[in-house]
Amino acid sequence: MAKQIETLTSDQEKIIYRQLGKYCAYRERAESEVWNKLKELEVAEQLSFKLIELLKKDKFLNNRRFARFYATGKFSNNKWGKIKIRQGLREKKISSADINFAMNKINDKEYEQTINKLIEKKAALLKDKQLFVFRKKIVDSLRIKGYEADIAWDMVKAKFPDK
């Protein structure tokens, strides 16, 4: 399964390592998620540090890779904006450098196209006649999904200009 398992001394340590390896192989995990799993398994802190390092050496665990997959997945599947994605990565205790790396993987053109699609989708549902209220409801829906307010306002105003 992994090269680093040979450095573990007891069978119990090897069992825990295999369990963590499967946990990480199932889907990308942040280091904080693995720490939570270790606490759940009631593993001693010294052994936890050792296991985390071994998982990193065997490439089961990589926060930068996790951040990239998290950001692109939440954007493409859930249509989240960059603010919400950043917040989600912060909650997973991902470093600022890794967050910035992940955010740069989101294509700006696709980001704009997604905002436009969300604007059209929301506009089709609204029945407000007053232009400002109509625009505000669209922008509010975009902000809830984590899009930047200034970008949302600019795009909504461009799509629904003053009469």
N, C-alpha and C positions, 0 to 999 in steps of 0.2 A: 504494500500500500504506500509506504513512505520510507524514504532513506533514513530519516532522523529517528525513527522508532528504535533503532539499534542502540542509541545512546541512553535509553531508559533502562532502569535497573530492575524494577519489580513488574510482575505480571499485571498488577492493578494499574500501574502507571500506563502500561501499554494498552490496556483495555480502555482507559479514559482517553488516551490519545487517539485510538481508532474511532471511538465514539465522536470525538470532536472533529476528526477528519471527515467522517460521514456527514456531520452537522454542517461543516463548511462546504462540502462537495455538493450538497443538495441544492444550495443557491449561494450567491455571494453573501458574505457576512462582514459586518464591521467588527473591528476589534472589541468594541464595547459590548456587542451582542455575545461574543465568545466569553468575555468576562462575566456577563450575566449568567451564561450557561454554566460556567465553572462554579459560580456561587450557588446556583441551583443544585449542582452535583455535590456541593459541600467539599470542594477540593481545597487543600491547604494553599495559602497564598504563595509560598515559595515554589511549590510544584506548579501552581498556576502560571507564574512568570516563566518557568522553564517550558511548559507546554505551549504557551503563546509564542515564544521564540522558535520552538521547533516547527510549529504550524507555519510561521512566516518563512523559515528556511525551506520548507517543503512546498512553499507557494500555495498553501491552502488559504492563507490569510494575507490580504493586501488592501489597506484602506483606500489607496488611490484607485485601484481597480473597482472596489466596491462603490466609491463615490461616482465614478464614471457610469457604471451600470445603473445605479440608483437614479442619477440625474436624467440620463437618456430614457430610462424606463418610465419614470414618473411623468416626463414631458410627453413622450409619444403615446403612452397607454392611458394616462389619467388626464392629460392636457393641463398639467400644472404649470404655473409660471415660475420664473426664476426665484422670486422671493420665497415662495412656499418650498421649493426644492432646497434652497439654501438653509431654511429653517429646519427642514427634515434632516439634512446632513449635520447641522449643528447639534441636533438632539442625539444623533448617533456618535457624537464626540469626534467628528472628523476635523482634521486640521484645516486652517484657512488656505494653505497652499493646495491641498487636495481638493477642497471645495472649488477654488478658482480653476484648477485644472479641469474638473468635471463640468463646470459651467461653460468653459470654452468649447466643450464638445457638443454643445447645443448649437445647431446651425441657425444663424440669425435670420436667414430667409425663411426657413421652416417655422421659426418662432413667430415671425410676422404673419405668415400664412395661417397659422393656427389661431392667432388673435383674430384675424379677419373672419375665419370660419365661426369662431365663438360669437363674434359680434353679429354676424348674419343669423346664427341660430337663435340668439337671445332676442334680436329685433323681430324675428318672425313670431315670437311668443307674446310680445308686448302689444297692448292696445291703447297706450297713452297717446293722446293727441298733442299735448304740450311738449315741444321739442326738448327743453331742458330736462324735464322729468324723464322723458324717453331716454335721452343720452345718459343721465345719471344712473338709471337702473341698469343699463348695459355696462357702464364702467364699474358699478358696484359688483356686478356678477363676475367681471374680470378680476377685480381686486380680491374677491373671495377665493378665486382659483390661484392667486399668487402672482398676478401680473402687476407690473409697475403702473401706478396711477397716471403718471405723466404720459407714458407711451399709450395707455388705454384711451385717455382723453384725446390725444392728438389723432389717433386712428379713428375714433368714433366721430370726432368733428369732421374729419376728412370724408368719412363715409356718409354722414348726415349733416351737411353744411347748413349754416343759417340761410333762411329763405330770403 
